[in-house]
Amino acid sequence: MNREMRRLADREERRNKQPGREKRRPGSGSGEADSSTGRFGRLVRFLREVRVELTRVNWPGRRQMVAFTTVTVITTSALTGYVFLVDLAFSRTILAGIRALTG
């Protein structure tokens, strides 16, 4: 758990321990509909939380993205070439073995 999450958890714990503060239960209260109940309400709340979290992300800069992309393309190309060569060697070996057995 990182520092920010720990602080958030501590803050919520302090709020819940305050005297005279009751924890609300869904469906109880003044009778008005809570926007967080139901599937659609939960979906909307989830999407809002995702949007907030995405604003907190430390996105990489352009130079860093170019470097990451270059490394990815080179690594993928090298592995593709390696798998191709291994496959070619195995297929030729197996075909040569079959030809030797069948005459």
Biopython code that builds the backbone (N, CA, C, O; Angstrom):
import numpy as np
from Bio.PDB.StructureBuilder import StructureBuilder

atoms = [
    (1, "MET", "N", (0.860, -1.166, 0.000)),
    (1, "MET", "CA", (0.000, 0.000, 0.000)),
    (1, "MET", "C", (0.908, 1.232, 0.000)),
    (1, "MET", "O", (1.803, 1.346, 0.837)),
    (2, "ASN", "N", (0.679, 2.139, -0.928)),
    (2, "ASN", "CA", (1.531, 3.313, -0.979)),
    (2, "ASN", "C", (1.071, 4.361, 0.026)),
    (2, "ASN", "O", (0.028, 4.215, 0.663)),
    (3, "ARG", "N", (1.851, 5.399, 0.154)),
    (3, "ARG", "CA", (1.608, 6.418, 1.173)),
    (3, "ARG", "C", (0.255, 7.102, 0.985)),
    (3, "ARG", "O", (-0.461, 7.339, 1.957)),
    (4, "GLU", "N", (-0.091, 7.414, -0.243)),
    (4, "GLU", "CA", (-1.353, 8.110, -0.504)),
    (4, "GLU", "C", (-2.554, 7.244, -0.120)),
    (4, "GLU", "O", (-3.512, 7.730, 0.481)),
    (5, "MET", "N", (-2.494, 5.963, -0.469)),
    (5, "MET", "CA", (-3.593, 5.061, -0.121)),
    (5, "MET", "C", (-3.695, 4.896, 1.391)),
    (5, "MET", "O", (-4.796, 4.832, 1.937)),
    (6, "ARG", "N", (-2.539, 4.827, 2.074)),
    (6, "ARG", "CA", (-2.541, 4.695, 3.524)),
    (6, "ARG", "C", (-3.162, 5.928, 4.171)),
    (6, "ARG", "O", (-3.939, 5.810, 5.118)),
    (7, "ARG", "N", (-2.819, 7.113, 3.661)),
    (7, "ARG", "CA", (-3.409, 8.344, 4.201)),
    (7, "ARG", "C", (-4.917, 8.372, 3.981)),
    (7, "ARG", "O", (-5.670, 8.779, 4.866)),
    (8, "LEU", "N", (-5.352, 7.945, 2.819)),
    (8, "LEU", "CA", (-6.778, 7.908, 2.526)),
    (8, "LEU", "C", (-7.500, 6.952, 3.470)),
    (8, "LEU", "O", (-8.574, 7.269, 3.982)),
    (9, "ALA", "N", (-6.906, 5.779, 3.698)),
    (9, "ALA", "CA", (-7.517, 4.810, 4.609)),
    (9, "ALA", "C", (-7.555, 5.356, 6.027)),
    (9, "ALA", "O", (-8.551, 5.176, 6.728)),
    (10, "ASP", "N", (-6.481, 6.024, 6.467)),
    (10, "ASP", "CA", (-6.460, 6.615, 7.810)),
    (10, "ASP", "C", (-7.516, 7.703, 7.942)),
    (10, "ASP", "O", (-8.187, 7.799, 8.969)),
    (11, "ARG", "N", (-7.667, 8.523, 6.906)),
    (11, "ARG", "CA", (-8.657, 9.597, 6.936)),
    (11, "ARG", "C", (-10.070, 9.028, 7.040)),
    (11, "ARG", "O", (-10.887, 9.535, 7.809)),
    (12, "GLU", "N", (-10.361, 7.981, 6.273)),
    (12, "GLU", "CA", (-11.687, 7.361, 6.345)),
    (12, "GLU", "C", (-11.928, 6.747, 7.715)),
    (12, "GLU", "O", (-13.035, 6.815, 8.248)),
    (13, "GLU", "N", (-10.892, 6.150, 8.280)),
    (13, "GLU", "CA", (-11.027, 5.544, 9.602)),
    (13, "GLU", "C", (-11.312, 6.615, 10.653)),
    (13, "GLU", "O", (-12.144, 6.406, 11.535)),
    (14, "ARG", "N", (-10.629, 7.760, 10.567)),
    (14, "ARG", "CA", (-10.891, 8.853, 11.517)),
    (14, "ARG", "C", (-12.310, 9.382, 11.360)),
    (14, "ARG", "O", (-12.974, 9.679, 12.353)),
    (15, "ARG", "N", (-12.779, 9.504, 10.124)),
    (15, "ARG", "CA", (-14.145, 9.991, 9.902)),
    (15, "ARG", "C", (-15.176, 9.043, 10.502)),
    (15, "ARG", "O", (-16.165, 9.486, 11.085)),
    (16, "ASN", "N", (-14.947, 7.752, 10.361)),
    (16, "ASN", "CA", (-15.896, 6.775, 10.886)),
    (16, "ASN", "C", (-15.895, 6.729, 12.400)),
    (16, "ASN", "O", (-16.890, 6.319, 12.997)),
    (17, "LYS", "N", (-14.803, 7.139, 13.047)),
    (17, "LYS", "CA", (-14.720, 7.107, 14.507)),
    (17, "LYS", "C", (-15.291, 8.353, 15.162)),
    (17, "LYS", "O", (-15.402, 8.398, 16.387)),
    (18, "GLN", "N", (-15.658, 9.372, 14.381)),
    (18, "GLN", "CA", (-16.183, 10.603, 14.961)),
    (18, "GLN", "C", (-17.507, 10.314, 15.654)),
    (18, "GLN", "O", (-18.348, 9.596, 15.112)),
    (19, "PRO", "N", (-17.703, 10.884, 16.887)),
    (19, "PRO", "CA", (-18.959, 10.638, 17.607)),
    (19, "PRO", "C", (-20.139, 11.282, 16.878)),
    (19, "PRO", "O", (-20.016, 12.353, 16.285)),
    (20, "GLY", "N", (-21.267, 10.609, 16.940)),
    (20, "GLY", "CA", (-22.478, 11.128, 16.331)),
    (20, "GLY", "C", (-22.549, 10.909, 14.832)),
    (20, "GLY", "O", (-23.494, 11.347, 14.176)),
    (21, "ARG", "N", (-21.594, 10.262, 14.316)),
    (21, "ARG", "CA", (-21.592, 10.007, 12.870)),
    (21, "ARG", "C", (-21.978, 8.560, 12.640)),
    (21, "ARG", "O", (-21.264, 7.639, 13.036)),
    (22, "GLU", "N", (-23.109, 8.374, 11.999)),
    (22, "GLU", "CA", (-23.589, 7.025, 11.732)),
    (22, "GLU", "C", (-23.267, 6.655, 10.298)),
    (22, "GLU", "O", (-23.297, 7.490, 9.394)),
    (23, "LYS", "N", (-22.968, 5.422, 10.120)),
    (23, "LYS", "CA", (-22.684, 4.940, 8.779)),
    (23, "LYS", "C", (-24.009, 4.730, 8.048)),
    (23, "LYS", "O", (-24.907, 4.061, 8.559)),
    (24, "ARG", "N", (-24.124, 5.302, 6.856)),
    (24, "ARG", "CA", (-25.357, 5.169, 6.088)),
    (24, "ARG", "C", (-25.414, 3.817, 5.425)),
    (24, "ARG", "O", (-24.414, 3.297, 4.932)),
    (25, "ARG", "N", (-26.596, 3.266, 5.425)),
    (25, "ARG", "CA", (-26.821, 2.005, 4.736)),
    (25, "ARG", "C", (-27.625, 2.284, 3.480)),
    (25, "ARG", "O", (-28.505, 3.145, 3.490)),
    (26, "PRO", "N", (-27.340, 1.577, 2.402)),
    (26, "PRO", "CA", (-28.132, 1.774, 1.184)),
    (26, "PRO", "C", (-29.598, 1.432, 1.436)),
    (26, "PRO", "O", (-29.921, 0.437, 2.087)),
    (27, "GLY", "N", (-30.464, 2.271, 0.910)),
    (27, "GLY", "CA", (-31.885, 2.016, 1.066)),
    (27, "GLY", "C", (-32.477, 2.630, 2.317)),
    (27, "GLY", "O", (-33.698, 2.624, 2.475)),
    (28, "SER", "N", (-31.664, 3.158, 3.208)),
    (28, "SER", "CA", (-32.199, 3.785, 4.409)),
    (28, "SER", "C", (-32.051, 5.286, 4.276)),
    (28, "SER", "O", (-31.259, 5.771, 3.468)),
    (29, "GLY", "N", (-32.800, 6.008, 5.055)),
    (29, "GLY", "CA", (-32.651, 7.453, 5.033)),
    (29, "GLY", "C", (-33.934, 8.129, 4.618)),
    (29, "GLY", "O", (-35.024, 7.696, 4.991)),
    (30, "SER", "N", (-33.805, 9.199, 3.842)),
    (30, "SER", "CA", (-34.939, 10.050, 3.534)),
    (30, "SER", "C", (-35.847, 9.483, 2.459)),
    (30, "SER", "O", (-36.888, 10.075, 2.174)),
    (31, "GLY", "N", (-35.501, 8.386, 1.867)),
    (31, "GLY", "CA", (-36.354, 7.783, 0.858)),
    (31, "GLY", "C", (-36.023, 8.220, -0.551)),
    (31, "GLY", "O", (-36.588, 7.695, -1.511)),
    (32, "GLU", "N", (-35.106, 9.185, -0.693)),
    (32, "GLU", "CA", (-34.737, 9.600, -2.036)),
    (32, "GLU", "C", (-33.763, 8.592, -2.627)),
    (32, "GLU", "O", (-33.005, 7.947, -1.903)),
    (33, "ALA", "N", (-33.790, 8.464, -3.921)),
    (33, "ALA", "CA", (-32.955, 7.466, -4.590)),
    (33, "ALA", "C", (-31.493, 7.890, -4.554)),
    (33, "ALA", "O", (-31.154, 9.028, -4.877)),
    (34, "ASP", "N", (-30.642, 6.966, -4.159)),
    (34, "ASP", "CA", (-29.206, 7.209, -4.145)),
    (34, "ASP", "C", (-28.662, 6.893, -5.532)),
    (34, "ASP", "O", (-28.991, 5.854, -6.104)),
    (35, "SER", "N", (-27.832, 7.781, -6.077)),
    (35, "SER", "CA", (-27.337, 7.579, -7.442)),
    (35, "SER", "C", (-26.356, 6.423, -7.535)),
    (35, "SER", "O", (-26.034, 5.982, -8.638)),
    (36, "SER", "N", (-25.868, 5.914, -6.390)),
    (36, "SER", "CA", (-24.896, 4.825, -6.441)),
    (36, "SER", "C", (-25.559, 3.459, -6.397)),
    (36, "SER", "O", (-24.868, 2.442, -6.464)),
    (37, "THR", "N", (-26.887, 3.409, -6.286)),
    (37, "THR", "CA", (-27.557, 2.113, -6.267)),
    (37, "THR", "C", (-27.960, 1.742, -7.679)),
    (37, "THR", "O", (-28.135, 2.603, -8.542)),
    (38, "GLY", "N", (-28.101, 0.469, -7.896)),
    (38, "GLY", "CA", (-28.470, -0.004, -9.220)),
    (38, "GLY", "C", (-27.251, -0.145, -10.104)),
    (38, "GLY", "O", (-26.190, 0.420, -9.841)),
    (39, "ARG", "N", (-27.437, -0.913, -11.156)),
    (39, "ARG", "CA", (-26.312, -1.176, -12.051)),
    (39, "ARG", "C", (-25.829, 0.076, -12.758)),
    (39, "ARG", "O", (-24.626, 0.324, -12.842)),
    (40, "PHE", "N", (-26.762, 0.860, -13.265)),
    (40, "PHE", "CA", (-26.366, 2.046, -14.011)),
    (40, "PHE", "C", (-25.645, 3.041, -13.111)),
    (40, "PHE", "O", (-24.648, 3.638, -13.518)),
    (41, "GLY", "N", (-26.139, 3.220, -11.901)),
    (41, "GLY", "CA", (-25.491, 4.141, -10.961)),
    (41, "GLY", "C", (-24.091, 3.690, -10.603)),
    (41, "GLY", "O", (-23.166, 4.498, -10.516)),
    (42, "ARG", "N", (-23.942, 2.375, -10.393)),
    (42, "ARG", "CA", (-22.609, 1.849, -10.075)),
    (42, "ARG", "C", (-21.667, 1.997, -11.261)),
    (42, "ARG", "O", (-20.485, 2.290, -11.087)),
    (43, "LEU", "N", (-22.192, 1.793, -12.470)),
    (43, "LEU", "CA", (-21.369, 1.946, -13.666)),
    (43, "LEU", "C", (-20.906, 3.391, -13.818)),
    (43, "LEU", "O", (-19.739, 3.643, -14.116)),
    (44, "VAL", "N", (-21.811, 4.332, -13.614)),
    (44, "VAL", "CA", (-21.457, 5.748, -13.725)),
    (44, "VAL", "C", (-20.414, 6.113, -12.677)),
    (44, "VAL", "O", (-19.449, 6.814, -12.980)),
    (45, "ARG", "N", (-20.604, 5.638, -11.438)),
    (45, "ARG", "CA", (-19.637, 5.923, -10.373)),
    (45, "ARG", "C", (-18.275, 5.324, -10.708)),
    (45, "ARG", "O", (-17.243, 5.961, -10.495)),
    (46, "PHE", "N", (-18.272, 4.099, -11.232)),
    (46, "PHE", "CA", (-17.012, 3.451, -11.617)),
    (46, "PHE", "C", (-16.294, 4.263, -12.689)),
    (46, "PHE", "O", (-15.089, 4.493, -12.588)),
    (47, "LEU", "N", (-17.026, 4.698, -13.718)),
    (47, "LEU", "CA", (-16.402, 5.459, -14.799)),
    (47, "LEU", "C", (-15.862, 6.797, -14.302)),
    (47, "LEU", "O", (-14.815, 7.249, -14.767)),
    (48, "ARG", "N", (-16.558, 7.434, -13.368)),
    (48, "ARG", "CA", (-16.043, 8.676, -12.779)),
    (48, "ARG", "C", (-14.751, 8.421, -12.022)),
    (48, "ARG", "O", (-13.801, 9.198, -12.126)),
    (49, "GLU", "N", (-14.713, 7.331, -11.257)),
    (49, "GLU", "CA", (-13.507, 7.004, -10.500)),
    (49, "GLU", "C", (-12.347, 6.673, -11.434)),
    (49, "GLU", "O", (-11.202, 7.025, -11.150)),
    (50, "VAL", "N", (-12.636, 5.997, -12.546)),
    (50, "VAL", "CA", (-11.589, 5.694, -13.530)),
    (50, "VAL", "C", (-11.033, 6.986, -14.100)),
    (50, "VAL", "O", (-9.821, 7.132, -14.260)),
    (51, "ARG", "N", (-11.909, 7.913, -14.404)),
    (51, "ARG", "CA", (-11.475, 9.196, -14.961)),
    (51, "ARG", "C", (-10.573, 9.947, -13.983)),
    (51, "ARG", "O", (-9.563, 10.528, -14.381)),
    (52, "VAL", "N", (-10.943, 9.932, -12.707)),
    (52, "VAL", "CA", (-10.120, 10.593, -11.691)),
    (52, "VAL", "C", (-8.758, 9.912, -11.583)),
    (52, "VAL", "O", (-7.732, 10.586, -11.494)),
    (53, "GLU", "N", (-8.745, 8.589, -11.590)),
    (53, "GLU", "CA", (-7.476, 7.860, -11.481)),
    (53, "GLU", "C", (-6.578, 8.127, -12.684)),
    (53, "GLU", "O", (-5.360, 8.227, -12.537)),
    (54, "LEU", "N", (-7.168, 8.243, -13.871)),
    (54, "LEU", "CA", (-6.360, 8.497, -15.061)),
    (54, "LEU", "C", (-5.719, 9.876, -15.029)),
    (54, "LEU", "O", (-4.674, 10.082, -15.646)),
    (55, "THR", "N", (-6.326, 10.829, -14.319)),
    (55, "THR", "CA", (-5.688, 12.140, -14.197)),
    (55, "THR", "C", (-4.490, 12.078, -13.264)),
    (55, "THR", "O", (-3.615, 12.941, -13.333)),
    (56, "ARG", "N", (-4.430, 11.077, -12.394)),
    (56, "ARG", "CA", (-3.321, 10.945, -11.448)),
    (56, "ARG", "C", (-2.125, 10.199, -12.035)),
    (56, "ARG", "O", (-1.054, 10.177, -11.430)),
    (57, "VAL", "N", (-2.296, 9.597, -13.194)),
    (57, "VAL", "CA", (-1.230, 8.795, -13.795)),
    (57, "VAL", "C", (-0.102, 9.706, -14.259)),
    (57, "VAL", "O", (-0.342, 10.769, -14.832)),
    (58, "ASN", "N", (1.114, 9.281, -14.009)),
    (58, "ASN", "CA", (2.286, 10.008, -14.484)),
    (58, "ASN", "C", (2.622, 9.485, -15.879)),
    (58, "ASN", "O", (3.360, 8.511, -16.024)),
    (59, "TRP", "N", (2.078, 10.137, -16.897)),
    (59, "TRP", "CA", (2.244, 9.680, -18.265)),
    (59, "TRP", "C", (3.657, 9.952, -18.750)),
    (59, "TRP", "O", (4.228, 10.990, -18.415)),
    (60, "PRO", "N", (4.239, 9.042, -19.536)),
    (60, "PRO", "CA", (5.599, 9.262, -20.045)),
    (60, "PRO", "C", (5.619, 10.357, -21.105)),
    (60, "PRO", "O", (4.630, 10.605, -21.795)),
    (61, "GLY", "N", (6.776, 11.003, -21.213)),
    (61, "GLY", "CA", (6.948, 12.052, -22.211)),
    (61, "GLY", "C", (7.187, 11.466, -23.596)),
    (61, "GLY", "O", (7.259, 10.249, -23.770)),
    (62, "ARG", "N", (7.306, 12.352, -24.571)),
    (62, "ARG", "CA", (7.476, 11.908, -25.957)),
    (62, "ARG", "C", (8.779, 11.135, -26.151)),
    (62, "ARG", "O", (8.784, 10.089, -26.800)),
    (63, "ARG", "N", (9.880, 11.637, -25.598)),
    (63, "ARG", "CA", (11.174, 10.959, -25.763)),
    (63, "ARG", "C", (11.142, 9.571, -25.139)),
    (63, "ARG", "O", (11.670, 8.611, -25.701)),
    (64, "GLN", "N", (10.520, 9.479, -23.978)),
    (64, "GLN", "CA", (10.439, 8.184, -23.298)),
    (64, "GLN", "C", (9.575, 7.207, -24.099)),
    (64, "GLN", "O", (9.905, 6.025, -24.199)),
    (65, "MET", "N", (8.476, 7.695, -24.667)),
    (65, "MET", "CA", (7.617, 6.827, -25.473)),
    (65, "MET", "C", (8.338, 6.349, -26.734)),
    (65, "MET", "O", (8.189, 5.193, -27.130)),
    (66, "VAL", "N", (9.114, 7.226, -27.364)),
    (66, "VAL", "CA", (9.874, 6.826, -28.550)),
    (66, "VAL", "C", (10.888, 5.754, -28.168)),
    (66, "VAL", "O", (11.077, 4.785, -28.903)),
    (67, "ALA", "N", (11.542, 5.926, -27.020)),
    (67, "ALA", "CA", (12.525, 4.933, -26.570)),
    (67, "ALA", "C", (11.847, 3.595, -26.295)),
    (67, "ALA", "O", (12.342, 2.551, -26.718)),
    (68, "PHE", "N", (10.717, 3.621, -25.587)),
    (68, "PHE", "CA", (9.993, 2.377, -25.279)),
    (68, "PHE", "C", (9.521, 1.688, -26.556)),
    (68, "PHE", "O", (9.629, 0.469, -26.685)),
    (69, "THR", "N", (9.002, 2.468, -27.493)),
    (69, "THR", "CA", (8.511, 1.901, -28.746)),
    (69, "THR", "C", (9.653, 1.282, -29.544)),
    (69, "THR", "O", (9.499, 0.207, -30.123)),
    (70, "THR", "N", (10.789, 1.954, -29.575)),
    (70, "THR", "CA", (11.950, 1.430, -30.296)),
    (70, "THR", "C", (12.406, 0.105, -29.697)),
    (70, "THR", "O", (12.661, -0.856, -30.423)),
    (71, "VAL", "N", (12.507, 0.059, -28.384)),
    (71, "VAL", "CA", (12.918, -1.179, -27.712)),
    (71, "VAL", "C", (11.919, -2.294, -28.006)),
    (71, "VAL", "O", (12.316, -3.431, -28.260)),
    (72, "THR", "N", (10.637, -1.978, -27.973)),
    (72, "THR", "CA", (9.607, -2.982, -28.229)),
    (72, "THR", "C", (9.693, -3.517, -29.657)),
    (72, "THR", "O", (9.618, -4.727, -29.869)),
    (73, "VAL", "N", (9.847, -2.638, -30.622)),
    (73, "VAL", "CA", (9.917, -3.066, -32.024)),
    (73, "VAL", "C", (11.163, -3.910, -32.268)),
    (73, "VAL", "O", (11.090, -4.937, -32.943)),
    (74, "ILE", "N", (12.298, -3.493, -31.730)),
    (74, "ILE", "CA", (13.539, -4.257, -31.922)),
    (74, "ILE", "C", (13.442, -5.628, -31.261)),
    (74, "ILE", "O", (13.819, -6.635, -31.860)),
    (75, "THR", "N", (12.937, -5.670, -30.032)),
    (75, "THR", "CA", (12.812, -6.943, -29.322)),
    (75, "THR", "C", (11.849, -7.879, -30.042)),
    (75, "THR", "O", (12.134, -9.067, -30.198)),
    (76, "THR", "N", (10.719, -7.351, -30.477)),
    (76, "THR", "CA", (9.742, -8.172, -31.188)),
    (76, "THR", "C", (10.321, -8.703, -32.499)),
    (76, "THR", "O", (10.115, -9.867, -32.845)),
    (77, "SER", "N", (11.035, -7.862, -33.219)),
    (77, "SER", "CA", (11.649, -8.301, -34.481)),
    (77, "SER", "C", (12.690, -9.385, -34.236)),
    (77, "SER", "O", (12.743, -10.372, -34.969)),
    (78, "ALA", "N", (13.517, -9.207, -33.211)),
    (78, "ALA", "CA", (14.553, -10.203, -32.909)),
    (78, "ALA", "C", (13.926, -11.540, -32.525)),
    (78, "ALA", "O", (14.368, -12.588, -32.995)),
    (79, "LEU", "N", (12.909, -11.514, -31.682)),
    (79, "LEU", "CA", (12.257, -12.760, -31.277)),
    (79, "LEU", "C", (11.533, -13.421, -32.444)),
    (79, "LEU", "O", (11.525, -14.647, -32.555)),
    (80, "THR", "N", (10.932, -12.623, -33.306)),
    (80, "THR", "CA", (10.270, -13.179, -34.485)),
    (80, "THR", "C", (11.285, -13.868, -35.387)),
    (80, "THR", "O", (11.035, -14.971, -35.872)),
    (81, "GLY", "N", (12.420, -13.232, -35.612)),
    (81, "GLY", "CA", (13.469, -13.848, -36.422)),
    (81, "GLY", "C", (13.992, -15.130, -35.805)),
    (81, "GLY", "O", (14.225, -16.110, -36.513)),
    (82, "TYR", "N", (14.179, -15.135, -34.492)),
    (82, "TYR", "CA", (14.670, -16.326, -33.798)),
    (82, "TYR", "C", (13.680, -17.486, -33.936)),
    (82, "TYR", "O", (14.070, -18.607, -34.261)),
    (83, "VAL", "N", (12.407, -17.209, -33.689)),
    (83, "VAL", "CA", (11.386, -18.259, -33.803)),
    (83, "VAL", "C", (11.310, -18.765, -35.242)),
    (83, "VAL", "O", (11.150, -19.965, -35.468)),
    (84, "PHE", "N", (11.421, -17.865, -36.213)),
    (84, "PHE", "CA", (11.406, -18.279, -37.618)),
    (84, "PHE", "C", (12.559, -19.228, -37.920)),
    (84, "PHE", "O", (12.361, -20.264, -38.555)),
    (85, "LEU", "N", (13.759, -18.879, -37.470)),
    (85, "LEU", "CA", (14.923, -19.728, -37.744)),
    (85, "LEU", "C", (14.825, -21.078, -37.046)),
    (85, "LEU", "O", (15.181, -22.102, -37.630)),
    (86, "VAL", "N", (14.348, -21.094, -35.806)),
    (86, "VAL", "CA", (14.191, -22.364, -35.090)),
    (86, "VAL", "C", (13.143, -23.225, -35.781)),
    (86, "VAL", "O", (13.336, -24.430, -35.946)),
    (87, "ASP", "N", (12.038, -22.612, -36.185)),
    (87, "ASP", "CA", (10.987, -23.351, -36.888)),
    (87, "ASP", "C", (11.508, -23.905, -38.215)),
    (87, "ASP", "O", (11.227, -25.051, -38.567)),
    (88, "LEU", "N", (12.257, -23.100, -38.939)),
    (88, "LEU", "CA", (12.827, -23.542, -40.211)),
    (88, "LEU", "C", (13.776, -24.725, -40.003)),
    (88, "LEU", "O", (13.741, -25.695, -40.759)),
    (89, "ALA", "N", (14.617, -24.638, -38.981)),
    (89, "ALA", "CA", (15.568, -25.726, -38.703)),
    (89, "ALA", "C", (14.837, -27.005, -38.325)),
    (89, "ALA", "O", (15.172, -28.081, -38.822)),
    (90, "PHE", "N", (13.837, -26.899, -37.445)),
    (90, "PHE", "CA", (13.086, -28.093, -37.041)),
    (90, "PHE", "C", (12.343, -28.707, -38.223)),
    (90, "PHE", "O", (12.363, -29.925, -38.405)),
    (91, "SER", "N", (11.689, -27.873, -39.022)),
    (91, "SER", "CA", (10.911, -28.421, -40.137)),
    (91, "SER", "C", (11.826, -29.112, -41.149)),
    (91, "SER", "O", (11.482, -30.179, -41.658)),
    (92, "ARG", "N", (12.976, -28.526, -41.447)),
    (92, "ARG", "CA", (13.898, -29.176, -42.395)),
    (92, "ARG", "C", (14.466, -30.466, -41.822)),
    (92, "ARG", "O", (14.638, -31.448, -42.544)),
    (93, "THR", "N", (14.759, -30.463, -40.518)),
    (93, "THR", "CA", (15.284, -31.674, -39.880)),
    (93, "THR", "C", (14.246, -32.784, -39.905)),
    (93, "THR", "O", (14.564, -33.928, -40.228)),
    (94, "ILE", "N", (13.022, -32.455, -39.570)),
    (94, "ILE", "CA", (11.955, -33.463, -39.544)),
    (94, "ILE", "C", (11.673, -33.974, -40.956)),
    (94, "ILE", "O", (11.519, -35.178, -41.161)),
    (95, "LEU", "N", (11.605, -33.064, -41.929)),
    (95, "LEU", "CA", (11.368, -33.497, -43.311)),
    (95, "LEU", "C", (12.514, -34.364, -43.829)),
    (95, "LEU", "O", (12.273, -35.331, -44.551)),
    (96, "ALA", "N", (13.750, -34.035, -43.474)),
    (96, "ALA", "CA", (14.892, -34.858, -43.892)),
    (96, "ALA", "C", (14.813, -36.233, -43.243)),
    (96, "ALA", "O", (15.145, -37.233, -43.881)),
    (97, "GLY", "N", (14.383, -36.301, -41.998)),
    (97, "GLY", "CA", (14.224, -37.584, -41.315)),
    (97, "GLY", "C", (13.139, -38.427, -41.941)),
    (97, "GLY", "O", (13.297, -39.641, -42.076)),
    (98, "ILE", "N", (12.034, -37.804, -42.327)),
    (98, "ILE", "CA", (10.941, -38.542, -42.968)),
    (98, "ILE", "C", (11.387, -39.066, -44.329)),
    (98, "ILE", "O", (11.094, -40.208, -44.683)),
    (99, "ARG", "N", (12.092, -38.236, -45.091)),
    (99, "ARG", "CA", (12.586, -38.672, -46.406)),
    (99, "ARG", "C", (13.574, -39.830, -46.268)),
    (99, "ARG", "O", (13.582, -40.745, -47.092)),
    (100, "ALA", "N", (14.405, -39.788, -45.227)),
    (100, "ALA", "CA", (15.385, -40.864, -45.019)),
    (100, "ALA", "C", (14.689, -42.165, -44.654)),
    (100, "ALA", "O", (15.136, -43.240, -45.054)),
    (101, "LEU", "N", (13.599, -42.081, -43.900)),
    (101, "LEU", "CA", (12.880, -43.287, -43.491)),
    (101, "LEU", "C", (12.074, -43.883, -44.643)),
    (101, "LEU", "O", (11.969, -45.104, -44.761)),
    (102, "THR", "N", (11.511, -43.037, -45.481)),
    (102, "THR", "CA", (10.666, -43.536, -46.566)),
    (102, "THR", "C", (11.466, -43.883, -47.812)),
    (102, "THR", "O", (10.955, -44.552, -48.710)),
    (103, "GLY", "N", (12.673, -43.451, -47.873)),
    (103, "GLY", "CA", (13.560, -43.861, -48.955)),
    (103, "GLY", "C", (13.536, -42.952, -50.082)),
    (103, "GLY", "O", (14.237, -43.174, -51.069)),
]
sb = StructureBuilder()
sb.init_structure("model")
sb.init_model(0)
sb.init_chain("A")
sb.init_seg("    ")
for serial, (resi, resn, name, xyz) in enumerate(atoms, 1):
    if name == "N":
        sb.init_residue(resn, " ", resi, " ")
    sb.init_atom(name, np.array(xyz, "f"), 0.0, 1.0, " ", f" {name:<3s}", serial, name[0])
structure = sb.get_structure()
